[in-house]
Amino acid sequence: MPPTLDPQLRRALADRIRYYNELGIYDFYRRKENTPGLQPEQREPLPKTKAVALSAAPHLVEATIGAELTTTDPAQALKLIREDLGDCTRCRLHQQGRKQIVFGVGNPHADLMFIGEAPGADEDAQGEPFVGRAGQLLNNMIKAMGLRREDVYIANIIKCRPPGNRTPERDECETCSPFLMRQIATIKPKAIVALGAVAAKTLLAINAPMSELRGHWYDFRGTKLAVTYHPAFLLRDPRQKKEAWKDLQMVMKELGLPIQQKTAE
């Protein structure tokens, strides 16, 4: 009988397996004990299930992954992902003043998903993304598209507020993004809008200015992705609202939404 795992080790193993899954690796093998010189073709393949056995010398351990795959209900699946995230301590942000995790909010069946950078002070206090001044502007942008906030799904690259609202570090994005990838895979939106440079560069792995990133459709794991300015940037430079509206019109056309000649104020 395998030993009981330390919770942190269990999470680390699960994260590693998800990493391999994202690379397209699903087959794992159990090394038979006391069988020196075992050839690869003699290895015992494990079934492609949510629970896989790994060799963590010197013991075999169990790591449960993708619990959301046990249900076809996106709302329940998102709940399972949130439970898996737990009171996350996977990166340094849990020690740098975050009040709570900001997971995501909206329609689990949404055709459109907005992804920002990170929670701010208001989001950290309320536990919901985009609820401050930038969130109010995002609500207006969504309304200008003929939608309601409840119709879309909103999340961020990372789920904890960086101290002083600083830009997330690369390792923080890499640690947190697997949960975002699972949210996207669960919701299966028809289109994603990356809000701002951090979200765009993290999702697309492209180091380019916003002027080059905007105005194009990208294929993101089989989903169309567009880039526009972050609402916080638009608050600082309202002149760019017209440009952001052009980006949203491109999204509306893709989703078959009627385009009205107005801008988000």
N, C-alpha and C positions, 0 to 999 in steps of 0.2 A: 504494500500500500504506500503510495507516494507521501512524503512528509508534507505538513502544512506549511504553506509559503508565507513569508513575511509580506504584508500588504504592499510595501514599496517595491519589493522584488517582483511580486506578481504583476504590478502595473508596468514595471520596466520591461518584463518579458512580453506583456501584451502589446506595449508600444513597439517593441522590436519586431514582433510578428506582423503588426499592421504595416510597418515600414516595408517589410519584404512583400506583403500582399500588394502594396501600392506599386512595387516594382514588377508585379505580375508573377510572383513566386508563391505558390499555394501548397506545394507538396513538401512535407517534412518527413524525416525518417528517424526511426527509433533505433539507436545503436544497441545491438544485442550484447549483453554483458558476457564477459569471459569467453569471447570469441575472437581471438587475435587473427589478424589477416583477413578479416571479412571483406569480401569483394562487394563493390557497389550494387551489383545485380542481386546479391543475397540479402540486401537490406530489406527490412519489412516496411512497406509504405504505410503511412497513416492515411485514413480517409480524410477527404476534404470537408471537414466539419468546423463548427465554431470553436470547438475545444480540440487542441492539438497537443501532443506530447513532445517535449523537447528534452535533449540531453543537456543537463546542467551539471557537469561533473562534480561530484561522483554520483549524483542521484538523478533519476527521472522526475520531472515535475510537470504539473498541468498548468496551462495558461489559457484562460477563457478570453476569447476575443470576439468582437463584432456581435455582442448580445442582441443588438438591434435587428440582426438578420433573422431572429427567431419570430418576428412578427411582420405582417404586411401592412400594419396600420402606422403611417408616418408619425402620428402624434405619439403613439406608444414607443415607437423607435427612438424619437428624439428624447423622450423621458429616460429611456435606457442609456442613451449616450450621456445624458446629464448625470445619471447615477454613476456611470463609469468614471466620469470626470471627477466626481466627488469634491472634497474640499482640497482642491489641487495644490500640491507642493512640488510640482515637477520642475519649476524654474525659480529664480530668485525673487520674482515679483511678490510671492506670498509673504516675503519677509520685508517688503519695502512699502508697507502702508496700505495695501489694498484692503478694502472693507469686505467685499464679496465678489464672487465670480459673476460675470455678466455673460450669460450663455447665448441668448438669442431670443427673438420674439417674432410672432407672426403666424401666418397660415402654413401648416405643415404640407398643404397641397399647392403651394404658391407656384405660379408660372414664372414669377419674377423674384429674384433675390438680390438684395443690396448688401455689400460687404465693405465695411469701413476698416479703420486702422486699429483702434483700441478704445476702451471706455475712458471717459473723462470723469470729472468730479461728480457731476450729476448722475451719470450712469452708475458709478461706483456706489453712490448713496442709495439709488433706487433699484439697482440690480437689473436694469433693462437698457439695451443699447439705444443711443440717439434719443434722449429725453430732454437734453438741455437746449440751448439756443440753436445749435447745429441740428438737433433733432427736430425742432420746430420748422426749420427751413426744409429739412428732408421731407417732413410731412406735407409741406406746401408743394414740393417738387412732385411727390407722389400724387397729390390731389390734382395738380396740373396735368398729369398723365391720364386723368379720369379714373384713378384708383383710390382706394382707401389704405391706410396703414395696415388694417386688418387683412387686406388682400395679398400682401407681399410678406416675405420673410426677411428679417434684418439681423445681421450678425457682424462680428469683427474678426480680424485676423487673430488677435489675442483676446483673451477673456478677462484679463486683470488690468487695472489701471496702472500704467507706469508712473513712478513718482514725478510730480511736477508736470504731468502730461508730456513727458519727453517721448521722442520717437522710439518705438520698440527696437530692441537689439535683435540681430539676426538669429541668435540662438533661442531667444524667447519666441520668435515667430516659428522657428522650426519645431520647437517643443510643443507649441499649442496648436499649430495648424492641422495635425492629424485629426483632431476632434472636429474642426471646421470641415475637413474633407468628408468626414462621416456624416455631418449635417447635410452637406450638399448632396451626397449620394443618397441620403434618405428622402430629401425633399424632391430631388430630380426637377429643378426648375427648367423652364424653356430658355431662360436668359438670366445672366448674372451681370450686375453692374458693380464694378470695382470703384469705390469712392476714394480717390486720392492716389498719390504716388506709392505710398507704402503698400496699400492693398494690391494695386496693380502689379508692382514689381515683385511682390511676394508670390502672388498667384501665377504670374506668367514667367517668372524667373528671367525678366528682361530688364536690364539697367538702361533705361532711356528716359528722356524728359517727357513731361505730360504732353507737350506739343506733338510729339511723335506717337505717343500711346493712344491718344484720343482719335476718334473718327474711324476706327476700324473694328471689325469683328474678329475675335480670336476664338479658336477652338480650345476649350478647357475641359478635357476629359469627356468629350462628346457633347458638351453644353456650350452654347454661344456666350461669349463674355465681351462686354463693352467697358470702356474706361471713361470716367468723367471726374470733374473736380469734387473734392470733399466739401460738404456744406460749410465746414468751419473756414475753409479757404474762401468760399464765396461770401461769407460774412465779412472777411477782411478786404476782399476785392469784389464788390458787387458788380463791377463792370463785366466780370466773366460769367454772370448769370445767363446771358444770351448764348454764350458758347455751350454752357451746360445744358441749356434747353435744346440746342441742336443735337447733343448726344442723346438726350432723352427721347427726342423725336425719332431718332434712328432705332431706339429700342421699341418704341411704340409701333413703328412700322413693322418690325419683326414679329411683334406679338399680335398684330392685327387690330390695334387700338386706334380709334379715330383721332386724328391730329387736329388740335385747335390752335389758332394763332395767338398764343399768349405765353408769358414767361412766368416762372415761379418767383414770387416776390418774397 
